[in-house]
């Protein structure tokens, strides 16, 4: 069916029934079905085609129009709308273009306004970029003209209904059983852990999995631009979300504001979804003022690169000597976990390193695990996360938590000790 006929049907349905929220879904569907069955030119459609048309028309009034079936499809992890007639999805790690389109750019803009209004956000020509979320928790980024040259653009990052556990990640070979056991122990012992990785490497998924090791009796404050963390094992949980400025440029609440406020909320741990800018200084100061066991993420190409990026973030909002910034990083963060999306589209932990403070004016890392590639077969990289042989040197928190220095993890593995191996460098 062509787009012009679809628009006529929508107009006829809208004029024949008040399709506001006051009309029930079943009544709307019944009206759509009657309209379709009465149209002479639609009688040649099969029952299945009529069912799809009813669903699409319903979604155009109550859902996200052509995007709703994609949002409902659990196999699709990302929806990329480059313009009203240019839609891509990522499914099972593969990106492909779909033969779908909105009826017009204005229709896509209508859907965008529905999305942002549901989370009390504003996007327009004067403020053309916004982060939002769907009711199911999916993360949404929106860019409007004149910034987006081809028309309104929207990217939807979907998350599974139930957050992945560390067991799930082990089964997917994203991390070894041994390394997972170590991280479980470090979270319980309140080590500050920072997760780095590129876009789409699985940082949020991994952060969710790590958070499930937080003892249930603790109080946790989460801070995010758009709420997407799914911490389900901690009852005493407060979730905070930033707010954009209003049309008058007032009322903005930033990550920095929320970090400062969280310190007055008696947290045992602070979980910051992602640091991107000057709020990195507030994060480091929070970690250096007794809030052990905190977790956060950031974009970088390696653990070493993440240190440089944190330095840049802090210096973008504070006039401090580099040596002072590095001292803050060296004392605030205990462990870096780096994730990468490899060329076979798999997401894996490629590095786990311990922060050893400063040496020669640089933040020193003690590599604990590194991913070693051993080959390729059946379209998938072969390799595993191997212990570097370097012992965990900062054991004070383990002692304070009453945890044995060589913990046995629940996967049955034991942390290896010994000399340094190839592929891991200090």
C-alpha positions in Angstrom: 0.0 0.0 0.0 1.4 3.4 -0.9 2.0 6.2 1.5 -0.7 8.5 0.1 -3.4 5.9 0.7 -2.1 5.3 4.2 -2.3 9.1 4.9 -5.9 9.1 3.6 -6.8 6.2 5.8 -5.3 7.9 8.8 -7.2 11.1 8.0 -10.5 9.2 7.6 -10.0 7.4 10.9 -9.1 10.6 12.7 -12.1 12.4 11.4 -14.4 9.5 12.1 -13.4 9.1 15.7 -11.8 11.1 18.4 -8.4 9.3 18.7 -7.3 11.0 21.8 -6.3 9.1 24.9 -10.0 9.2 26.1 -10.8 6.6 23.5 -9.9 3.0 24.5 -7.5 1.0 22.6 -10.1 -1.7 21.7 -12.5 0.9 20.4 -9.8 2.5 18.3 -8.8 -0.9 16.8 -12.4 -1.7 16.1 -12.8 1.6 14.2 -9.6 1.0 12.2 -10.8 -2.5 11.3 -14.2 -1.2 10.1 -12.5 1.5 8.0 -10.3 -1.0 6.3 -13.0 -3.6 5.6 -15.2 -0.9 4.1 -12.6 0.3 1.6 -13.1 -1.3 -1.8 -9.4 -1.0 -2.8 -8.3 -2.9 0.3 -10.4 -6.0 -0.3 -7.7 -7.7 -2.3 -5.4 -7.7 0.7 -4.8 -11.0 2.5 -5.9 -11.4 6.1 -2.3 -11.2 7.2 -1.7 -7.9 5.2 -4.9 -6.5 6.7 -3.7 -7.4 10.2 -0.4 -5.6 9.6 -2.2 -2.6 8.3 -4.5 -2.4 11.3 -1.4 -2.7 13.6 0.5 0.1 11.7 -2.5 2.4 11.8 -3.0 1.8 15.5 0.7 2.4 16.1 0.5 5.7 14.2 -2.0 6.9 16.7 -0.9 5.3 20.0 2.7 4.0 19.4 5.8 5.2 17.5 4.3 4.6 14.0 6.5 2.5 11.8 9.1 2.2 14.6 6.7 0.5 17.1 7.2 -3.0 15.6 11.0 -2.5 15.8 10.8 -1.4 19.4 8.7 -4.4 20.2 11.1 -6.8 18.5 13.5 -8.1 21.2 16.1 -9.2 18.6 16.7 -5.6 17.5 19.2 -3.8 19.7 19.4 -0.4 18.0 17.1 1.7 15.7 18.7 4.4 13.7 16.5 7.0 12.0 18.7 9.1 9.8 15.7 10.9 8.2 12.0 10.2 7.8 12.7 7.8 4.9 16.1 6.5 5.9 15.8 3.8 8.7 18.4 1.3 9.8 18.5 -1.3 12.6 21.1 -3.4 14.4 20.0 -7.0 14.9 22.3 -9.7 16.2 25.2 -7.3 15.7 24.4 -6.7 12.0 23.3 -3.3 10.7 20.9 -3.2 7.8 18.6 -0.8 6.1 14.8 -1.4 6.3 12.2 -0.7 3.5 10.3 1.5 5.9 9.6 5.2 6.0 7.5 7.8 7.8 4.9 9.5 5.6 6.7 12.8 6.0 9.4 14.6 8.0 6.6 16.4 10.0 5.2 13.0 11.0 8.6 12.0 12.4 8.8 15.3 14.2 5.4 14.5 15.8 6.7 11.2 17.1 9.8 12.9 18.4 7.7 15.4 20.3 5.6 12.6 21.8 8.8 10.9 23.0 10.4 13.9 24.6 7.1 15.1 26.2 6.7 11.8 28.0 9.9 12.5 30.0 9.3 16.3 30.4 12.0 17.3 28.0 12.0 19.9 25.2 13.6 19.8 21.7 13.2 22.5 19.1 15.2 24.6 16.7 16.7 26.6 19.5 17.6 23.5 21.5 17.9 20.8 18.7 19.7 18.1 20.7 18.2 16.1 23.5 18.5 12.7 25.3 15.4 11.0 26.4 14.0 7.5 27.0 11.0 5.4 26.1 8.6 3.9 28.6 10.4 0.5 28.4 13.7 2.2 29.4 15.2 2.4 25.9 17.7 5.3 25.5 16.8 7.9 22.8 19.0 10.6 21.2 17.3 13.2 19.0 18.9 15.8 16.7 16.7 18.2 14.8 17.5 20.6 11.9 19.3 22.8 11.3 21.9 20.7 13.1 20.7 17.5 11.3 21.0 18.3 7.7 18.9 15.5 6.3 16.0 16.2 8.6 15.1 15.0 12.1 17.3 12.1 13.3 16.6 9.7 16.2 18.6 6.9 17.6 17.1 4.4 20.0 19.3 2.1 22.0 17.2 -0.8 23.4 18.0 -2.9 26.4 16.7 -6.3 27.3 13.6 -6.5 29.6 15.7 -8.3 32.2 19.3 -7.0 32.7 22.0 -9.4 31.8 23.7 -11.1 34.7 27.4 -11.8 35.0 26.5 -15.5 34.4 25.0 -14.4 31.1 28.1 -12.6 30.1 30.3 -15.6 31.0 28.1 -17.8 28.8 28.4 -15.4 25.9 32.2 -15.4 26.4 32.3 -11.7 27.1 34.4 -12.4 30.2 36.1 -15.4 31.7 34.7 -17.2 34.8 37.8 -16.4 36.7 37.8 -12.7 36.0 34.0 -12.5 36.7 34.7 -14.1 40.1 37.4 -11.5 40.8 35.1 -8.6 40.0 32.4 -10.0 42.2 34.8 -10.0 45.1 36.1 -6.5 44.3 32.6 -5.1 44.2 31.7 -6.7 47.5 34.9 -5.3 49.0 33.9 -1.8 47.8 36.7 -1.2 45.2 35.9 1.8 43.0 35.6 0.4 39.5 35.6 2.4 36.2 34.3 0.8 33.0 35.7 2.2 29.7 35.0 1.3 26.1 33.8 2.6 22.8 30.3 3.3 21.6 28.2 0.1 21.6 30.8 -1.9 23.5 28.4 -2.9 26.2 29.4 -0.5 29.1 25.9 0.0 30.4 25.1 -3.7 30.2 28.3 -4.6 32.0 27.6 -1.9 34.7 24.2 -3.4 35.3 25.8 -6.9 35.7 28.4 -5.6 38.1 25.7 -3.7 40.2 24.1 -7.1 41.0 27.0 -7.9 43.2 26.3 -4.9 45.5 25.1 -6.1 48.9 21.4 -5.7 49.2 21.5 -3.9 52.5 23.4 -0.9 51.1 22.0 2.5 50.0 22.8 3.3 46.3 22.3 6.5 44.4 22.4 6.3 40.6 23.0 9.4 38.5 22.4 9.5 34.7 21.6 11.8 31.8 18.8 9.5 30.8 17.8 6.8 33.3 18.6 3.4 31.9 20.3 1.4 34.6 18.4 -1.6 35.9 19.6 -2.2 39.4 17.2 -4.8 40.8 19.0 -6.3 43.7 19.2 -3.2 45.9 15.9 -2.2 47.7 17.4 1.1 49.1 17.9 2.8 45.7 17.5 6.4 44.6 17.6 7.0 40.8 18.5 10.6 39.7 18.2 12.0 36.2 19.5 15.3 34.7 17.1 17.9 33.4 17.6 20.2 30.4 17.1 24.0 30.6 13.6 25.2 29.7 12.8 27.5 26.8 14.1 30.5 28.8 17.4 28.8 29.4 16.7 28.2 33.1 16.1 25.2 35.3 18.9 23.0 34.1 20.1 20.2 36.5 23.4 18.7 35.5 25.4 15.6 36.4 27.6 17.9 38.5 24.5 19.1 40.4 23.3 15.6 41.0 26.7 14.4 42.2 26.9 17.2 44.8 23.3 16.6 45.9 23.9 12.8 46.2 26.6 13.4 48.8 24.0 14.7 51.2 21.7 11.7 50.7 23.8 9.3 52.8 24.9 6.9 50.0 26.9 3.8 50.6 27.7 3.9 46.9 27.3 6.2 44.0 26.8 4.8 40.5 27.3 7.4 37.7 26.0 6.1 34.3 28.6 8.0 32.3 31.0 10.9 32.7 31.6 13.0 29.6 32.9 16.4 30.8 33.7 18.6 33.8 31.6 16.4 36.1 34.6 14.0 36.2 36.1 16.2 38.9 33.0 15.9 41.1 33.1 12.2 40.6 36.7 11.9 41.6 36.2 14.1 44.6 33.2 12.0 45.7 35.3 8.8 45.4 38.0 10.5 47.4 35.7 11.4 50.2 34.7 8.0 51.5 32.2 6.8 49.0 34.0 3.5 48.2 32.5 0.9 46.0 31.3 3.4 43.4 30.9 2.6 39.7 31.0 4.6 36.5 31.7 4.4 32.8 33.3 6.5 30.1 34.3 6.4 26.4 37.9 5.5 25.6 40.0 3.1 23.5 41.8 1.6 26.4 42.3 1.9 30.2 45.4 4.1 29.6 43.4 6.2 27.2 40.6 6.5 29.7 43.0 8.1 32.2 44.0 10.7 29.6 40.4 11.4 28.8 39.6 11.8 32.5 42.4 14.3 32.8 41.0 16.3 29.8 37.5 16.2 31.3 38.6 17.5 34.7 40.8 20.3 33.1 37.9 21.4 30.9 36.1 22.6 34.0 38.8 23.4 36.5 42.1 25.2 36.4 44.2 22.6 38.2 47.8 21.4 37.7 47.9 18.1 35.8 49.9 16.5 38.7 47.0 17.3 41.0 44.4 15.8 38.6 46.5 12.6 38.2 46.8 12.3 42.0 43.0 12.5 42.2 42.6 9.8 39.6 45.3 7.6 41.2 43.7 7.7 44.6 40.0 7.7 43.6 39.8 4.7 41.1 41.0 1.2 42.1 40.2 -0.8 39.0 39.7 -0.1 35.3 37.7 -2.6 33.2 37.9 -2.0 29.4 35.4 -3.4 26.9 35.6 -3.5 23.2 33.5 -4.4 20.2 35.7 -6.7 18.1 35.7 -7.1 14.4 33.3 -10.1 14.6 30.8 -7.7 16.3 31.2 -9.5 19.6 31.5 -7.4 22.8 34.2 -8.6 25.2 36.2 -7.5 28.2 39.7 -6.9 26.8 41.5 -5.5 29.9 41.2 -5.4 33.7 43.9 -3.3 35.4 44.5 -2.2 38.9 45.5 1.4 39.6 48.7 1.7 41.6 48.9 5.4 42.2 51.5 7.6 40.7 55.0 6.7 39.5 57.2 9.3 37.8 54.2 11.7 37.6 52.1 9.2 35.6 49.2 7.0 36.8 50.6 3.5 37.1 48.5 0.5 36.1 49.0 -3.1 37.2 47.5 -5.3 34.4 45.5 -8.2 35.9 43.8 -9.6 32.8 44.1 -9.1 29.0 42.3 -10.5 26.1 44.5 -12.7 23.9 43.3 -13.5 20.4 44.1 -17.0 19.2 42.5 -17.2 15.8 39.2 -17.0 13.9 36.7 -19.5 12.8 33.0 -19.7 11.9 32.8 -16.0 11.7 33.9 -15.5 15.3 37.1 -14.5 16.9 38.7 -17.1 19.1 40.5 -16.1 22.3 40.0 -15.6 25.9 40.7 -13.2 28.8 43.9 -14.4 30.3 45.4 -13.6 33.7 48.6 -11.6 33.3 50.1 -13.3 36.4 50.4 -10.0 38.3 49.0 -10.2 41.8 46.4 -7.7 43.1 48.6 -5.4 45.2 46.1 -3.2 46.9 44.5 -5.6 49.3 43.6 -3.2 52.1 39.9 -3.1 51.1 39.8 -6.9 51.0 41.1 -7.0 54.5 38.7 -4.3 55.7 35.8 -6.4 54.2 37.0 -9.5 55.9 37.6 -11.3 52.5 40.5 -13.7 52.0 43.3 -12.4 49.8 42.9 -15.3 47.4 39.1 -15.6 47.1 37.3 -18.5 45.5 34.6 -17.3 43.2 31.2 -18.8 42.7 32.2 -20.1 39.3 34.7 -22.4 40.9 37.8 -20.7 39.7 40.7 -19.3 41.7 42.7 -16.1 41.0 46.0 -17.0 39.5 49.3 -15.7 40.9 52.8 -15.7 39.6 55.1 -14.0 37.2 54.0 -11.6 34.4 53.0 -13.2 31.1 53.3 -12.1 27.5 50.6 -9.7 26.3 50.3 -7.8 29.6 52.5 -4.8 30.3 52.8 -2.6 33.3 
